[in-house]
Structure formats: structure tokens, C-alpha cells
Amino acid sequence: MTKFLAKFRKNDDGASLIEYSLLIGLITVAAVASIALMGPWVAAQWAALVAATGA
């Protein structure tokens, strides 16, 4: 039983999984925030381009 507990204590696969999950979550939040912030600007630029080309 002590060998099992020592092996369980040394196993850090779960910690790595949590760290990567948090990293992916932060990247996702940053991507969504940047899209939400840049969306209106891109739409305005697109509308200006369409107006300038007369399409």
C-alpha cells in the first residue's frame, strides 16, 4: 500500500493536464476578446472598402 501511495504522490500527469487546460482556456478567452474588440473595426473597414469599390 505504501508503494502505491508513493507512486500516486509522484504521478503529476493530472497536474500537467490541468495546467494545459488552463492555458488553452486563457488562449481561448484572449482570442474571443480580441475578435469581439476588433470585430466592429473590421466591419467598418470592410464597409469602407465596399463603398470605395462601388460593389
C-alpha positions as CSV (number, residue, x, y, z in Angstrom):
1,M,0.0,0.0,0.0
2,T,2.8,2.4,0.8
3,K,4.4,1.8,-2.7
4,F,1.0,2.6,-4.3
5,L,0.7,5.8,-2.3
6,A,4.3,6.8,-3.1
7,K,3.7,6.2,-6.8
8,F,0.4,8.1,-6.6
9,R,2.1,11.1,-5.0
10,K,4.8,11.2,-7.6
11,N,2.4,11.0,-10.5
12,D,1.9,14.5,-11.9
13,D,0.0,13.7,-15.1
14,G,-3.1,15.3,-13.7
15,A,-1.3,18.5,-12.8
16,S,0.0,18.8,-16.3
17,L,-3.5,18.2,-17.7
18,I,-4.9,21.0,-15.5
19,E,-2.1,23.4,-16.5
20,Y,-2.6,22.8,-20.2
21,S,-6.4,23.1,-19.8
22,L,-5.9,26.4,-18.1
23,L,-3.5,27.6,-20.8
24,I,-6.0,26.6,-23.5
25,G,-8.7,28.4,-21.6
26,L,-6.7,31.6,-21.4
27,I,-5.8,31.5,-25.0
28,T,-9.5,30.9,-25.9
29,V,-10.6,33.9,-23.8
30,A,-7.9,36.1,-25.4
31,A,-8.9,35.0,-28.9
32,V,-12.6,35.7,-28.2
33,A,-11.9,39.0,-26.6
34,S,-9.7,40.1,-29.5
35,I,-12.3,39.1,-32.0
36,A,-15.0,40.9,-30.0
37,L,-12.9,44.1,-29.8
38,M,-11.7,44.0,-33.4
39,G,-15.0,42.9,-35.0
40,P,-16.5,46.4,-35.3
41,W,-13.3,47.9,-36.7
42,V,-13.1,45.1,-39.3
43,A,-16.7,45.5,-40.3
44,A,-16.2,49.3,-40.7
45,Q,-13.1,48.7,-42.9
46,W,-15.0,46.2,-45.0
47,A,-17.9,48.6,-45.4
48,A,-15.5,51.3,-46.4
49,L,-13.9,49.1,-49.0
50,V,-17.2,48.0,-50.4
51,A,-18.2,51.7,-50.7
52,A,-15.0,52.7,-52.3
53,T,-15.1,50.0,-54.9
54,G,-18.8,50.5,-55.6
55,A,-19.6,46.8,-55.2
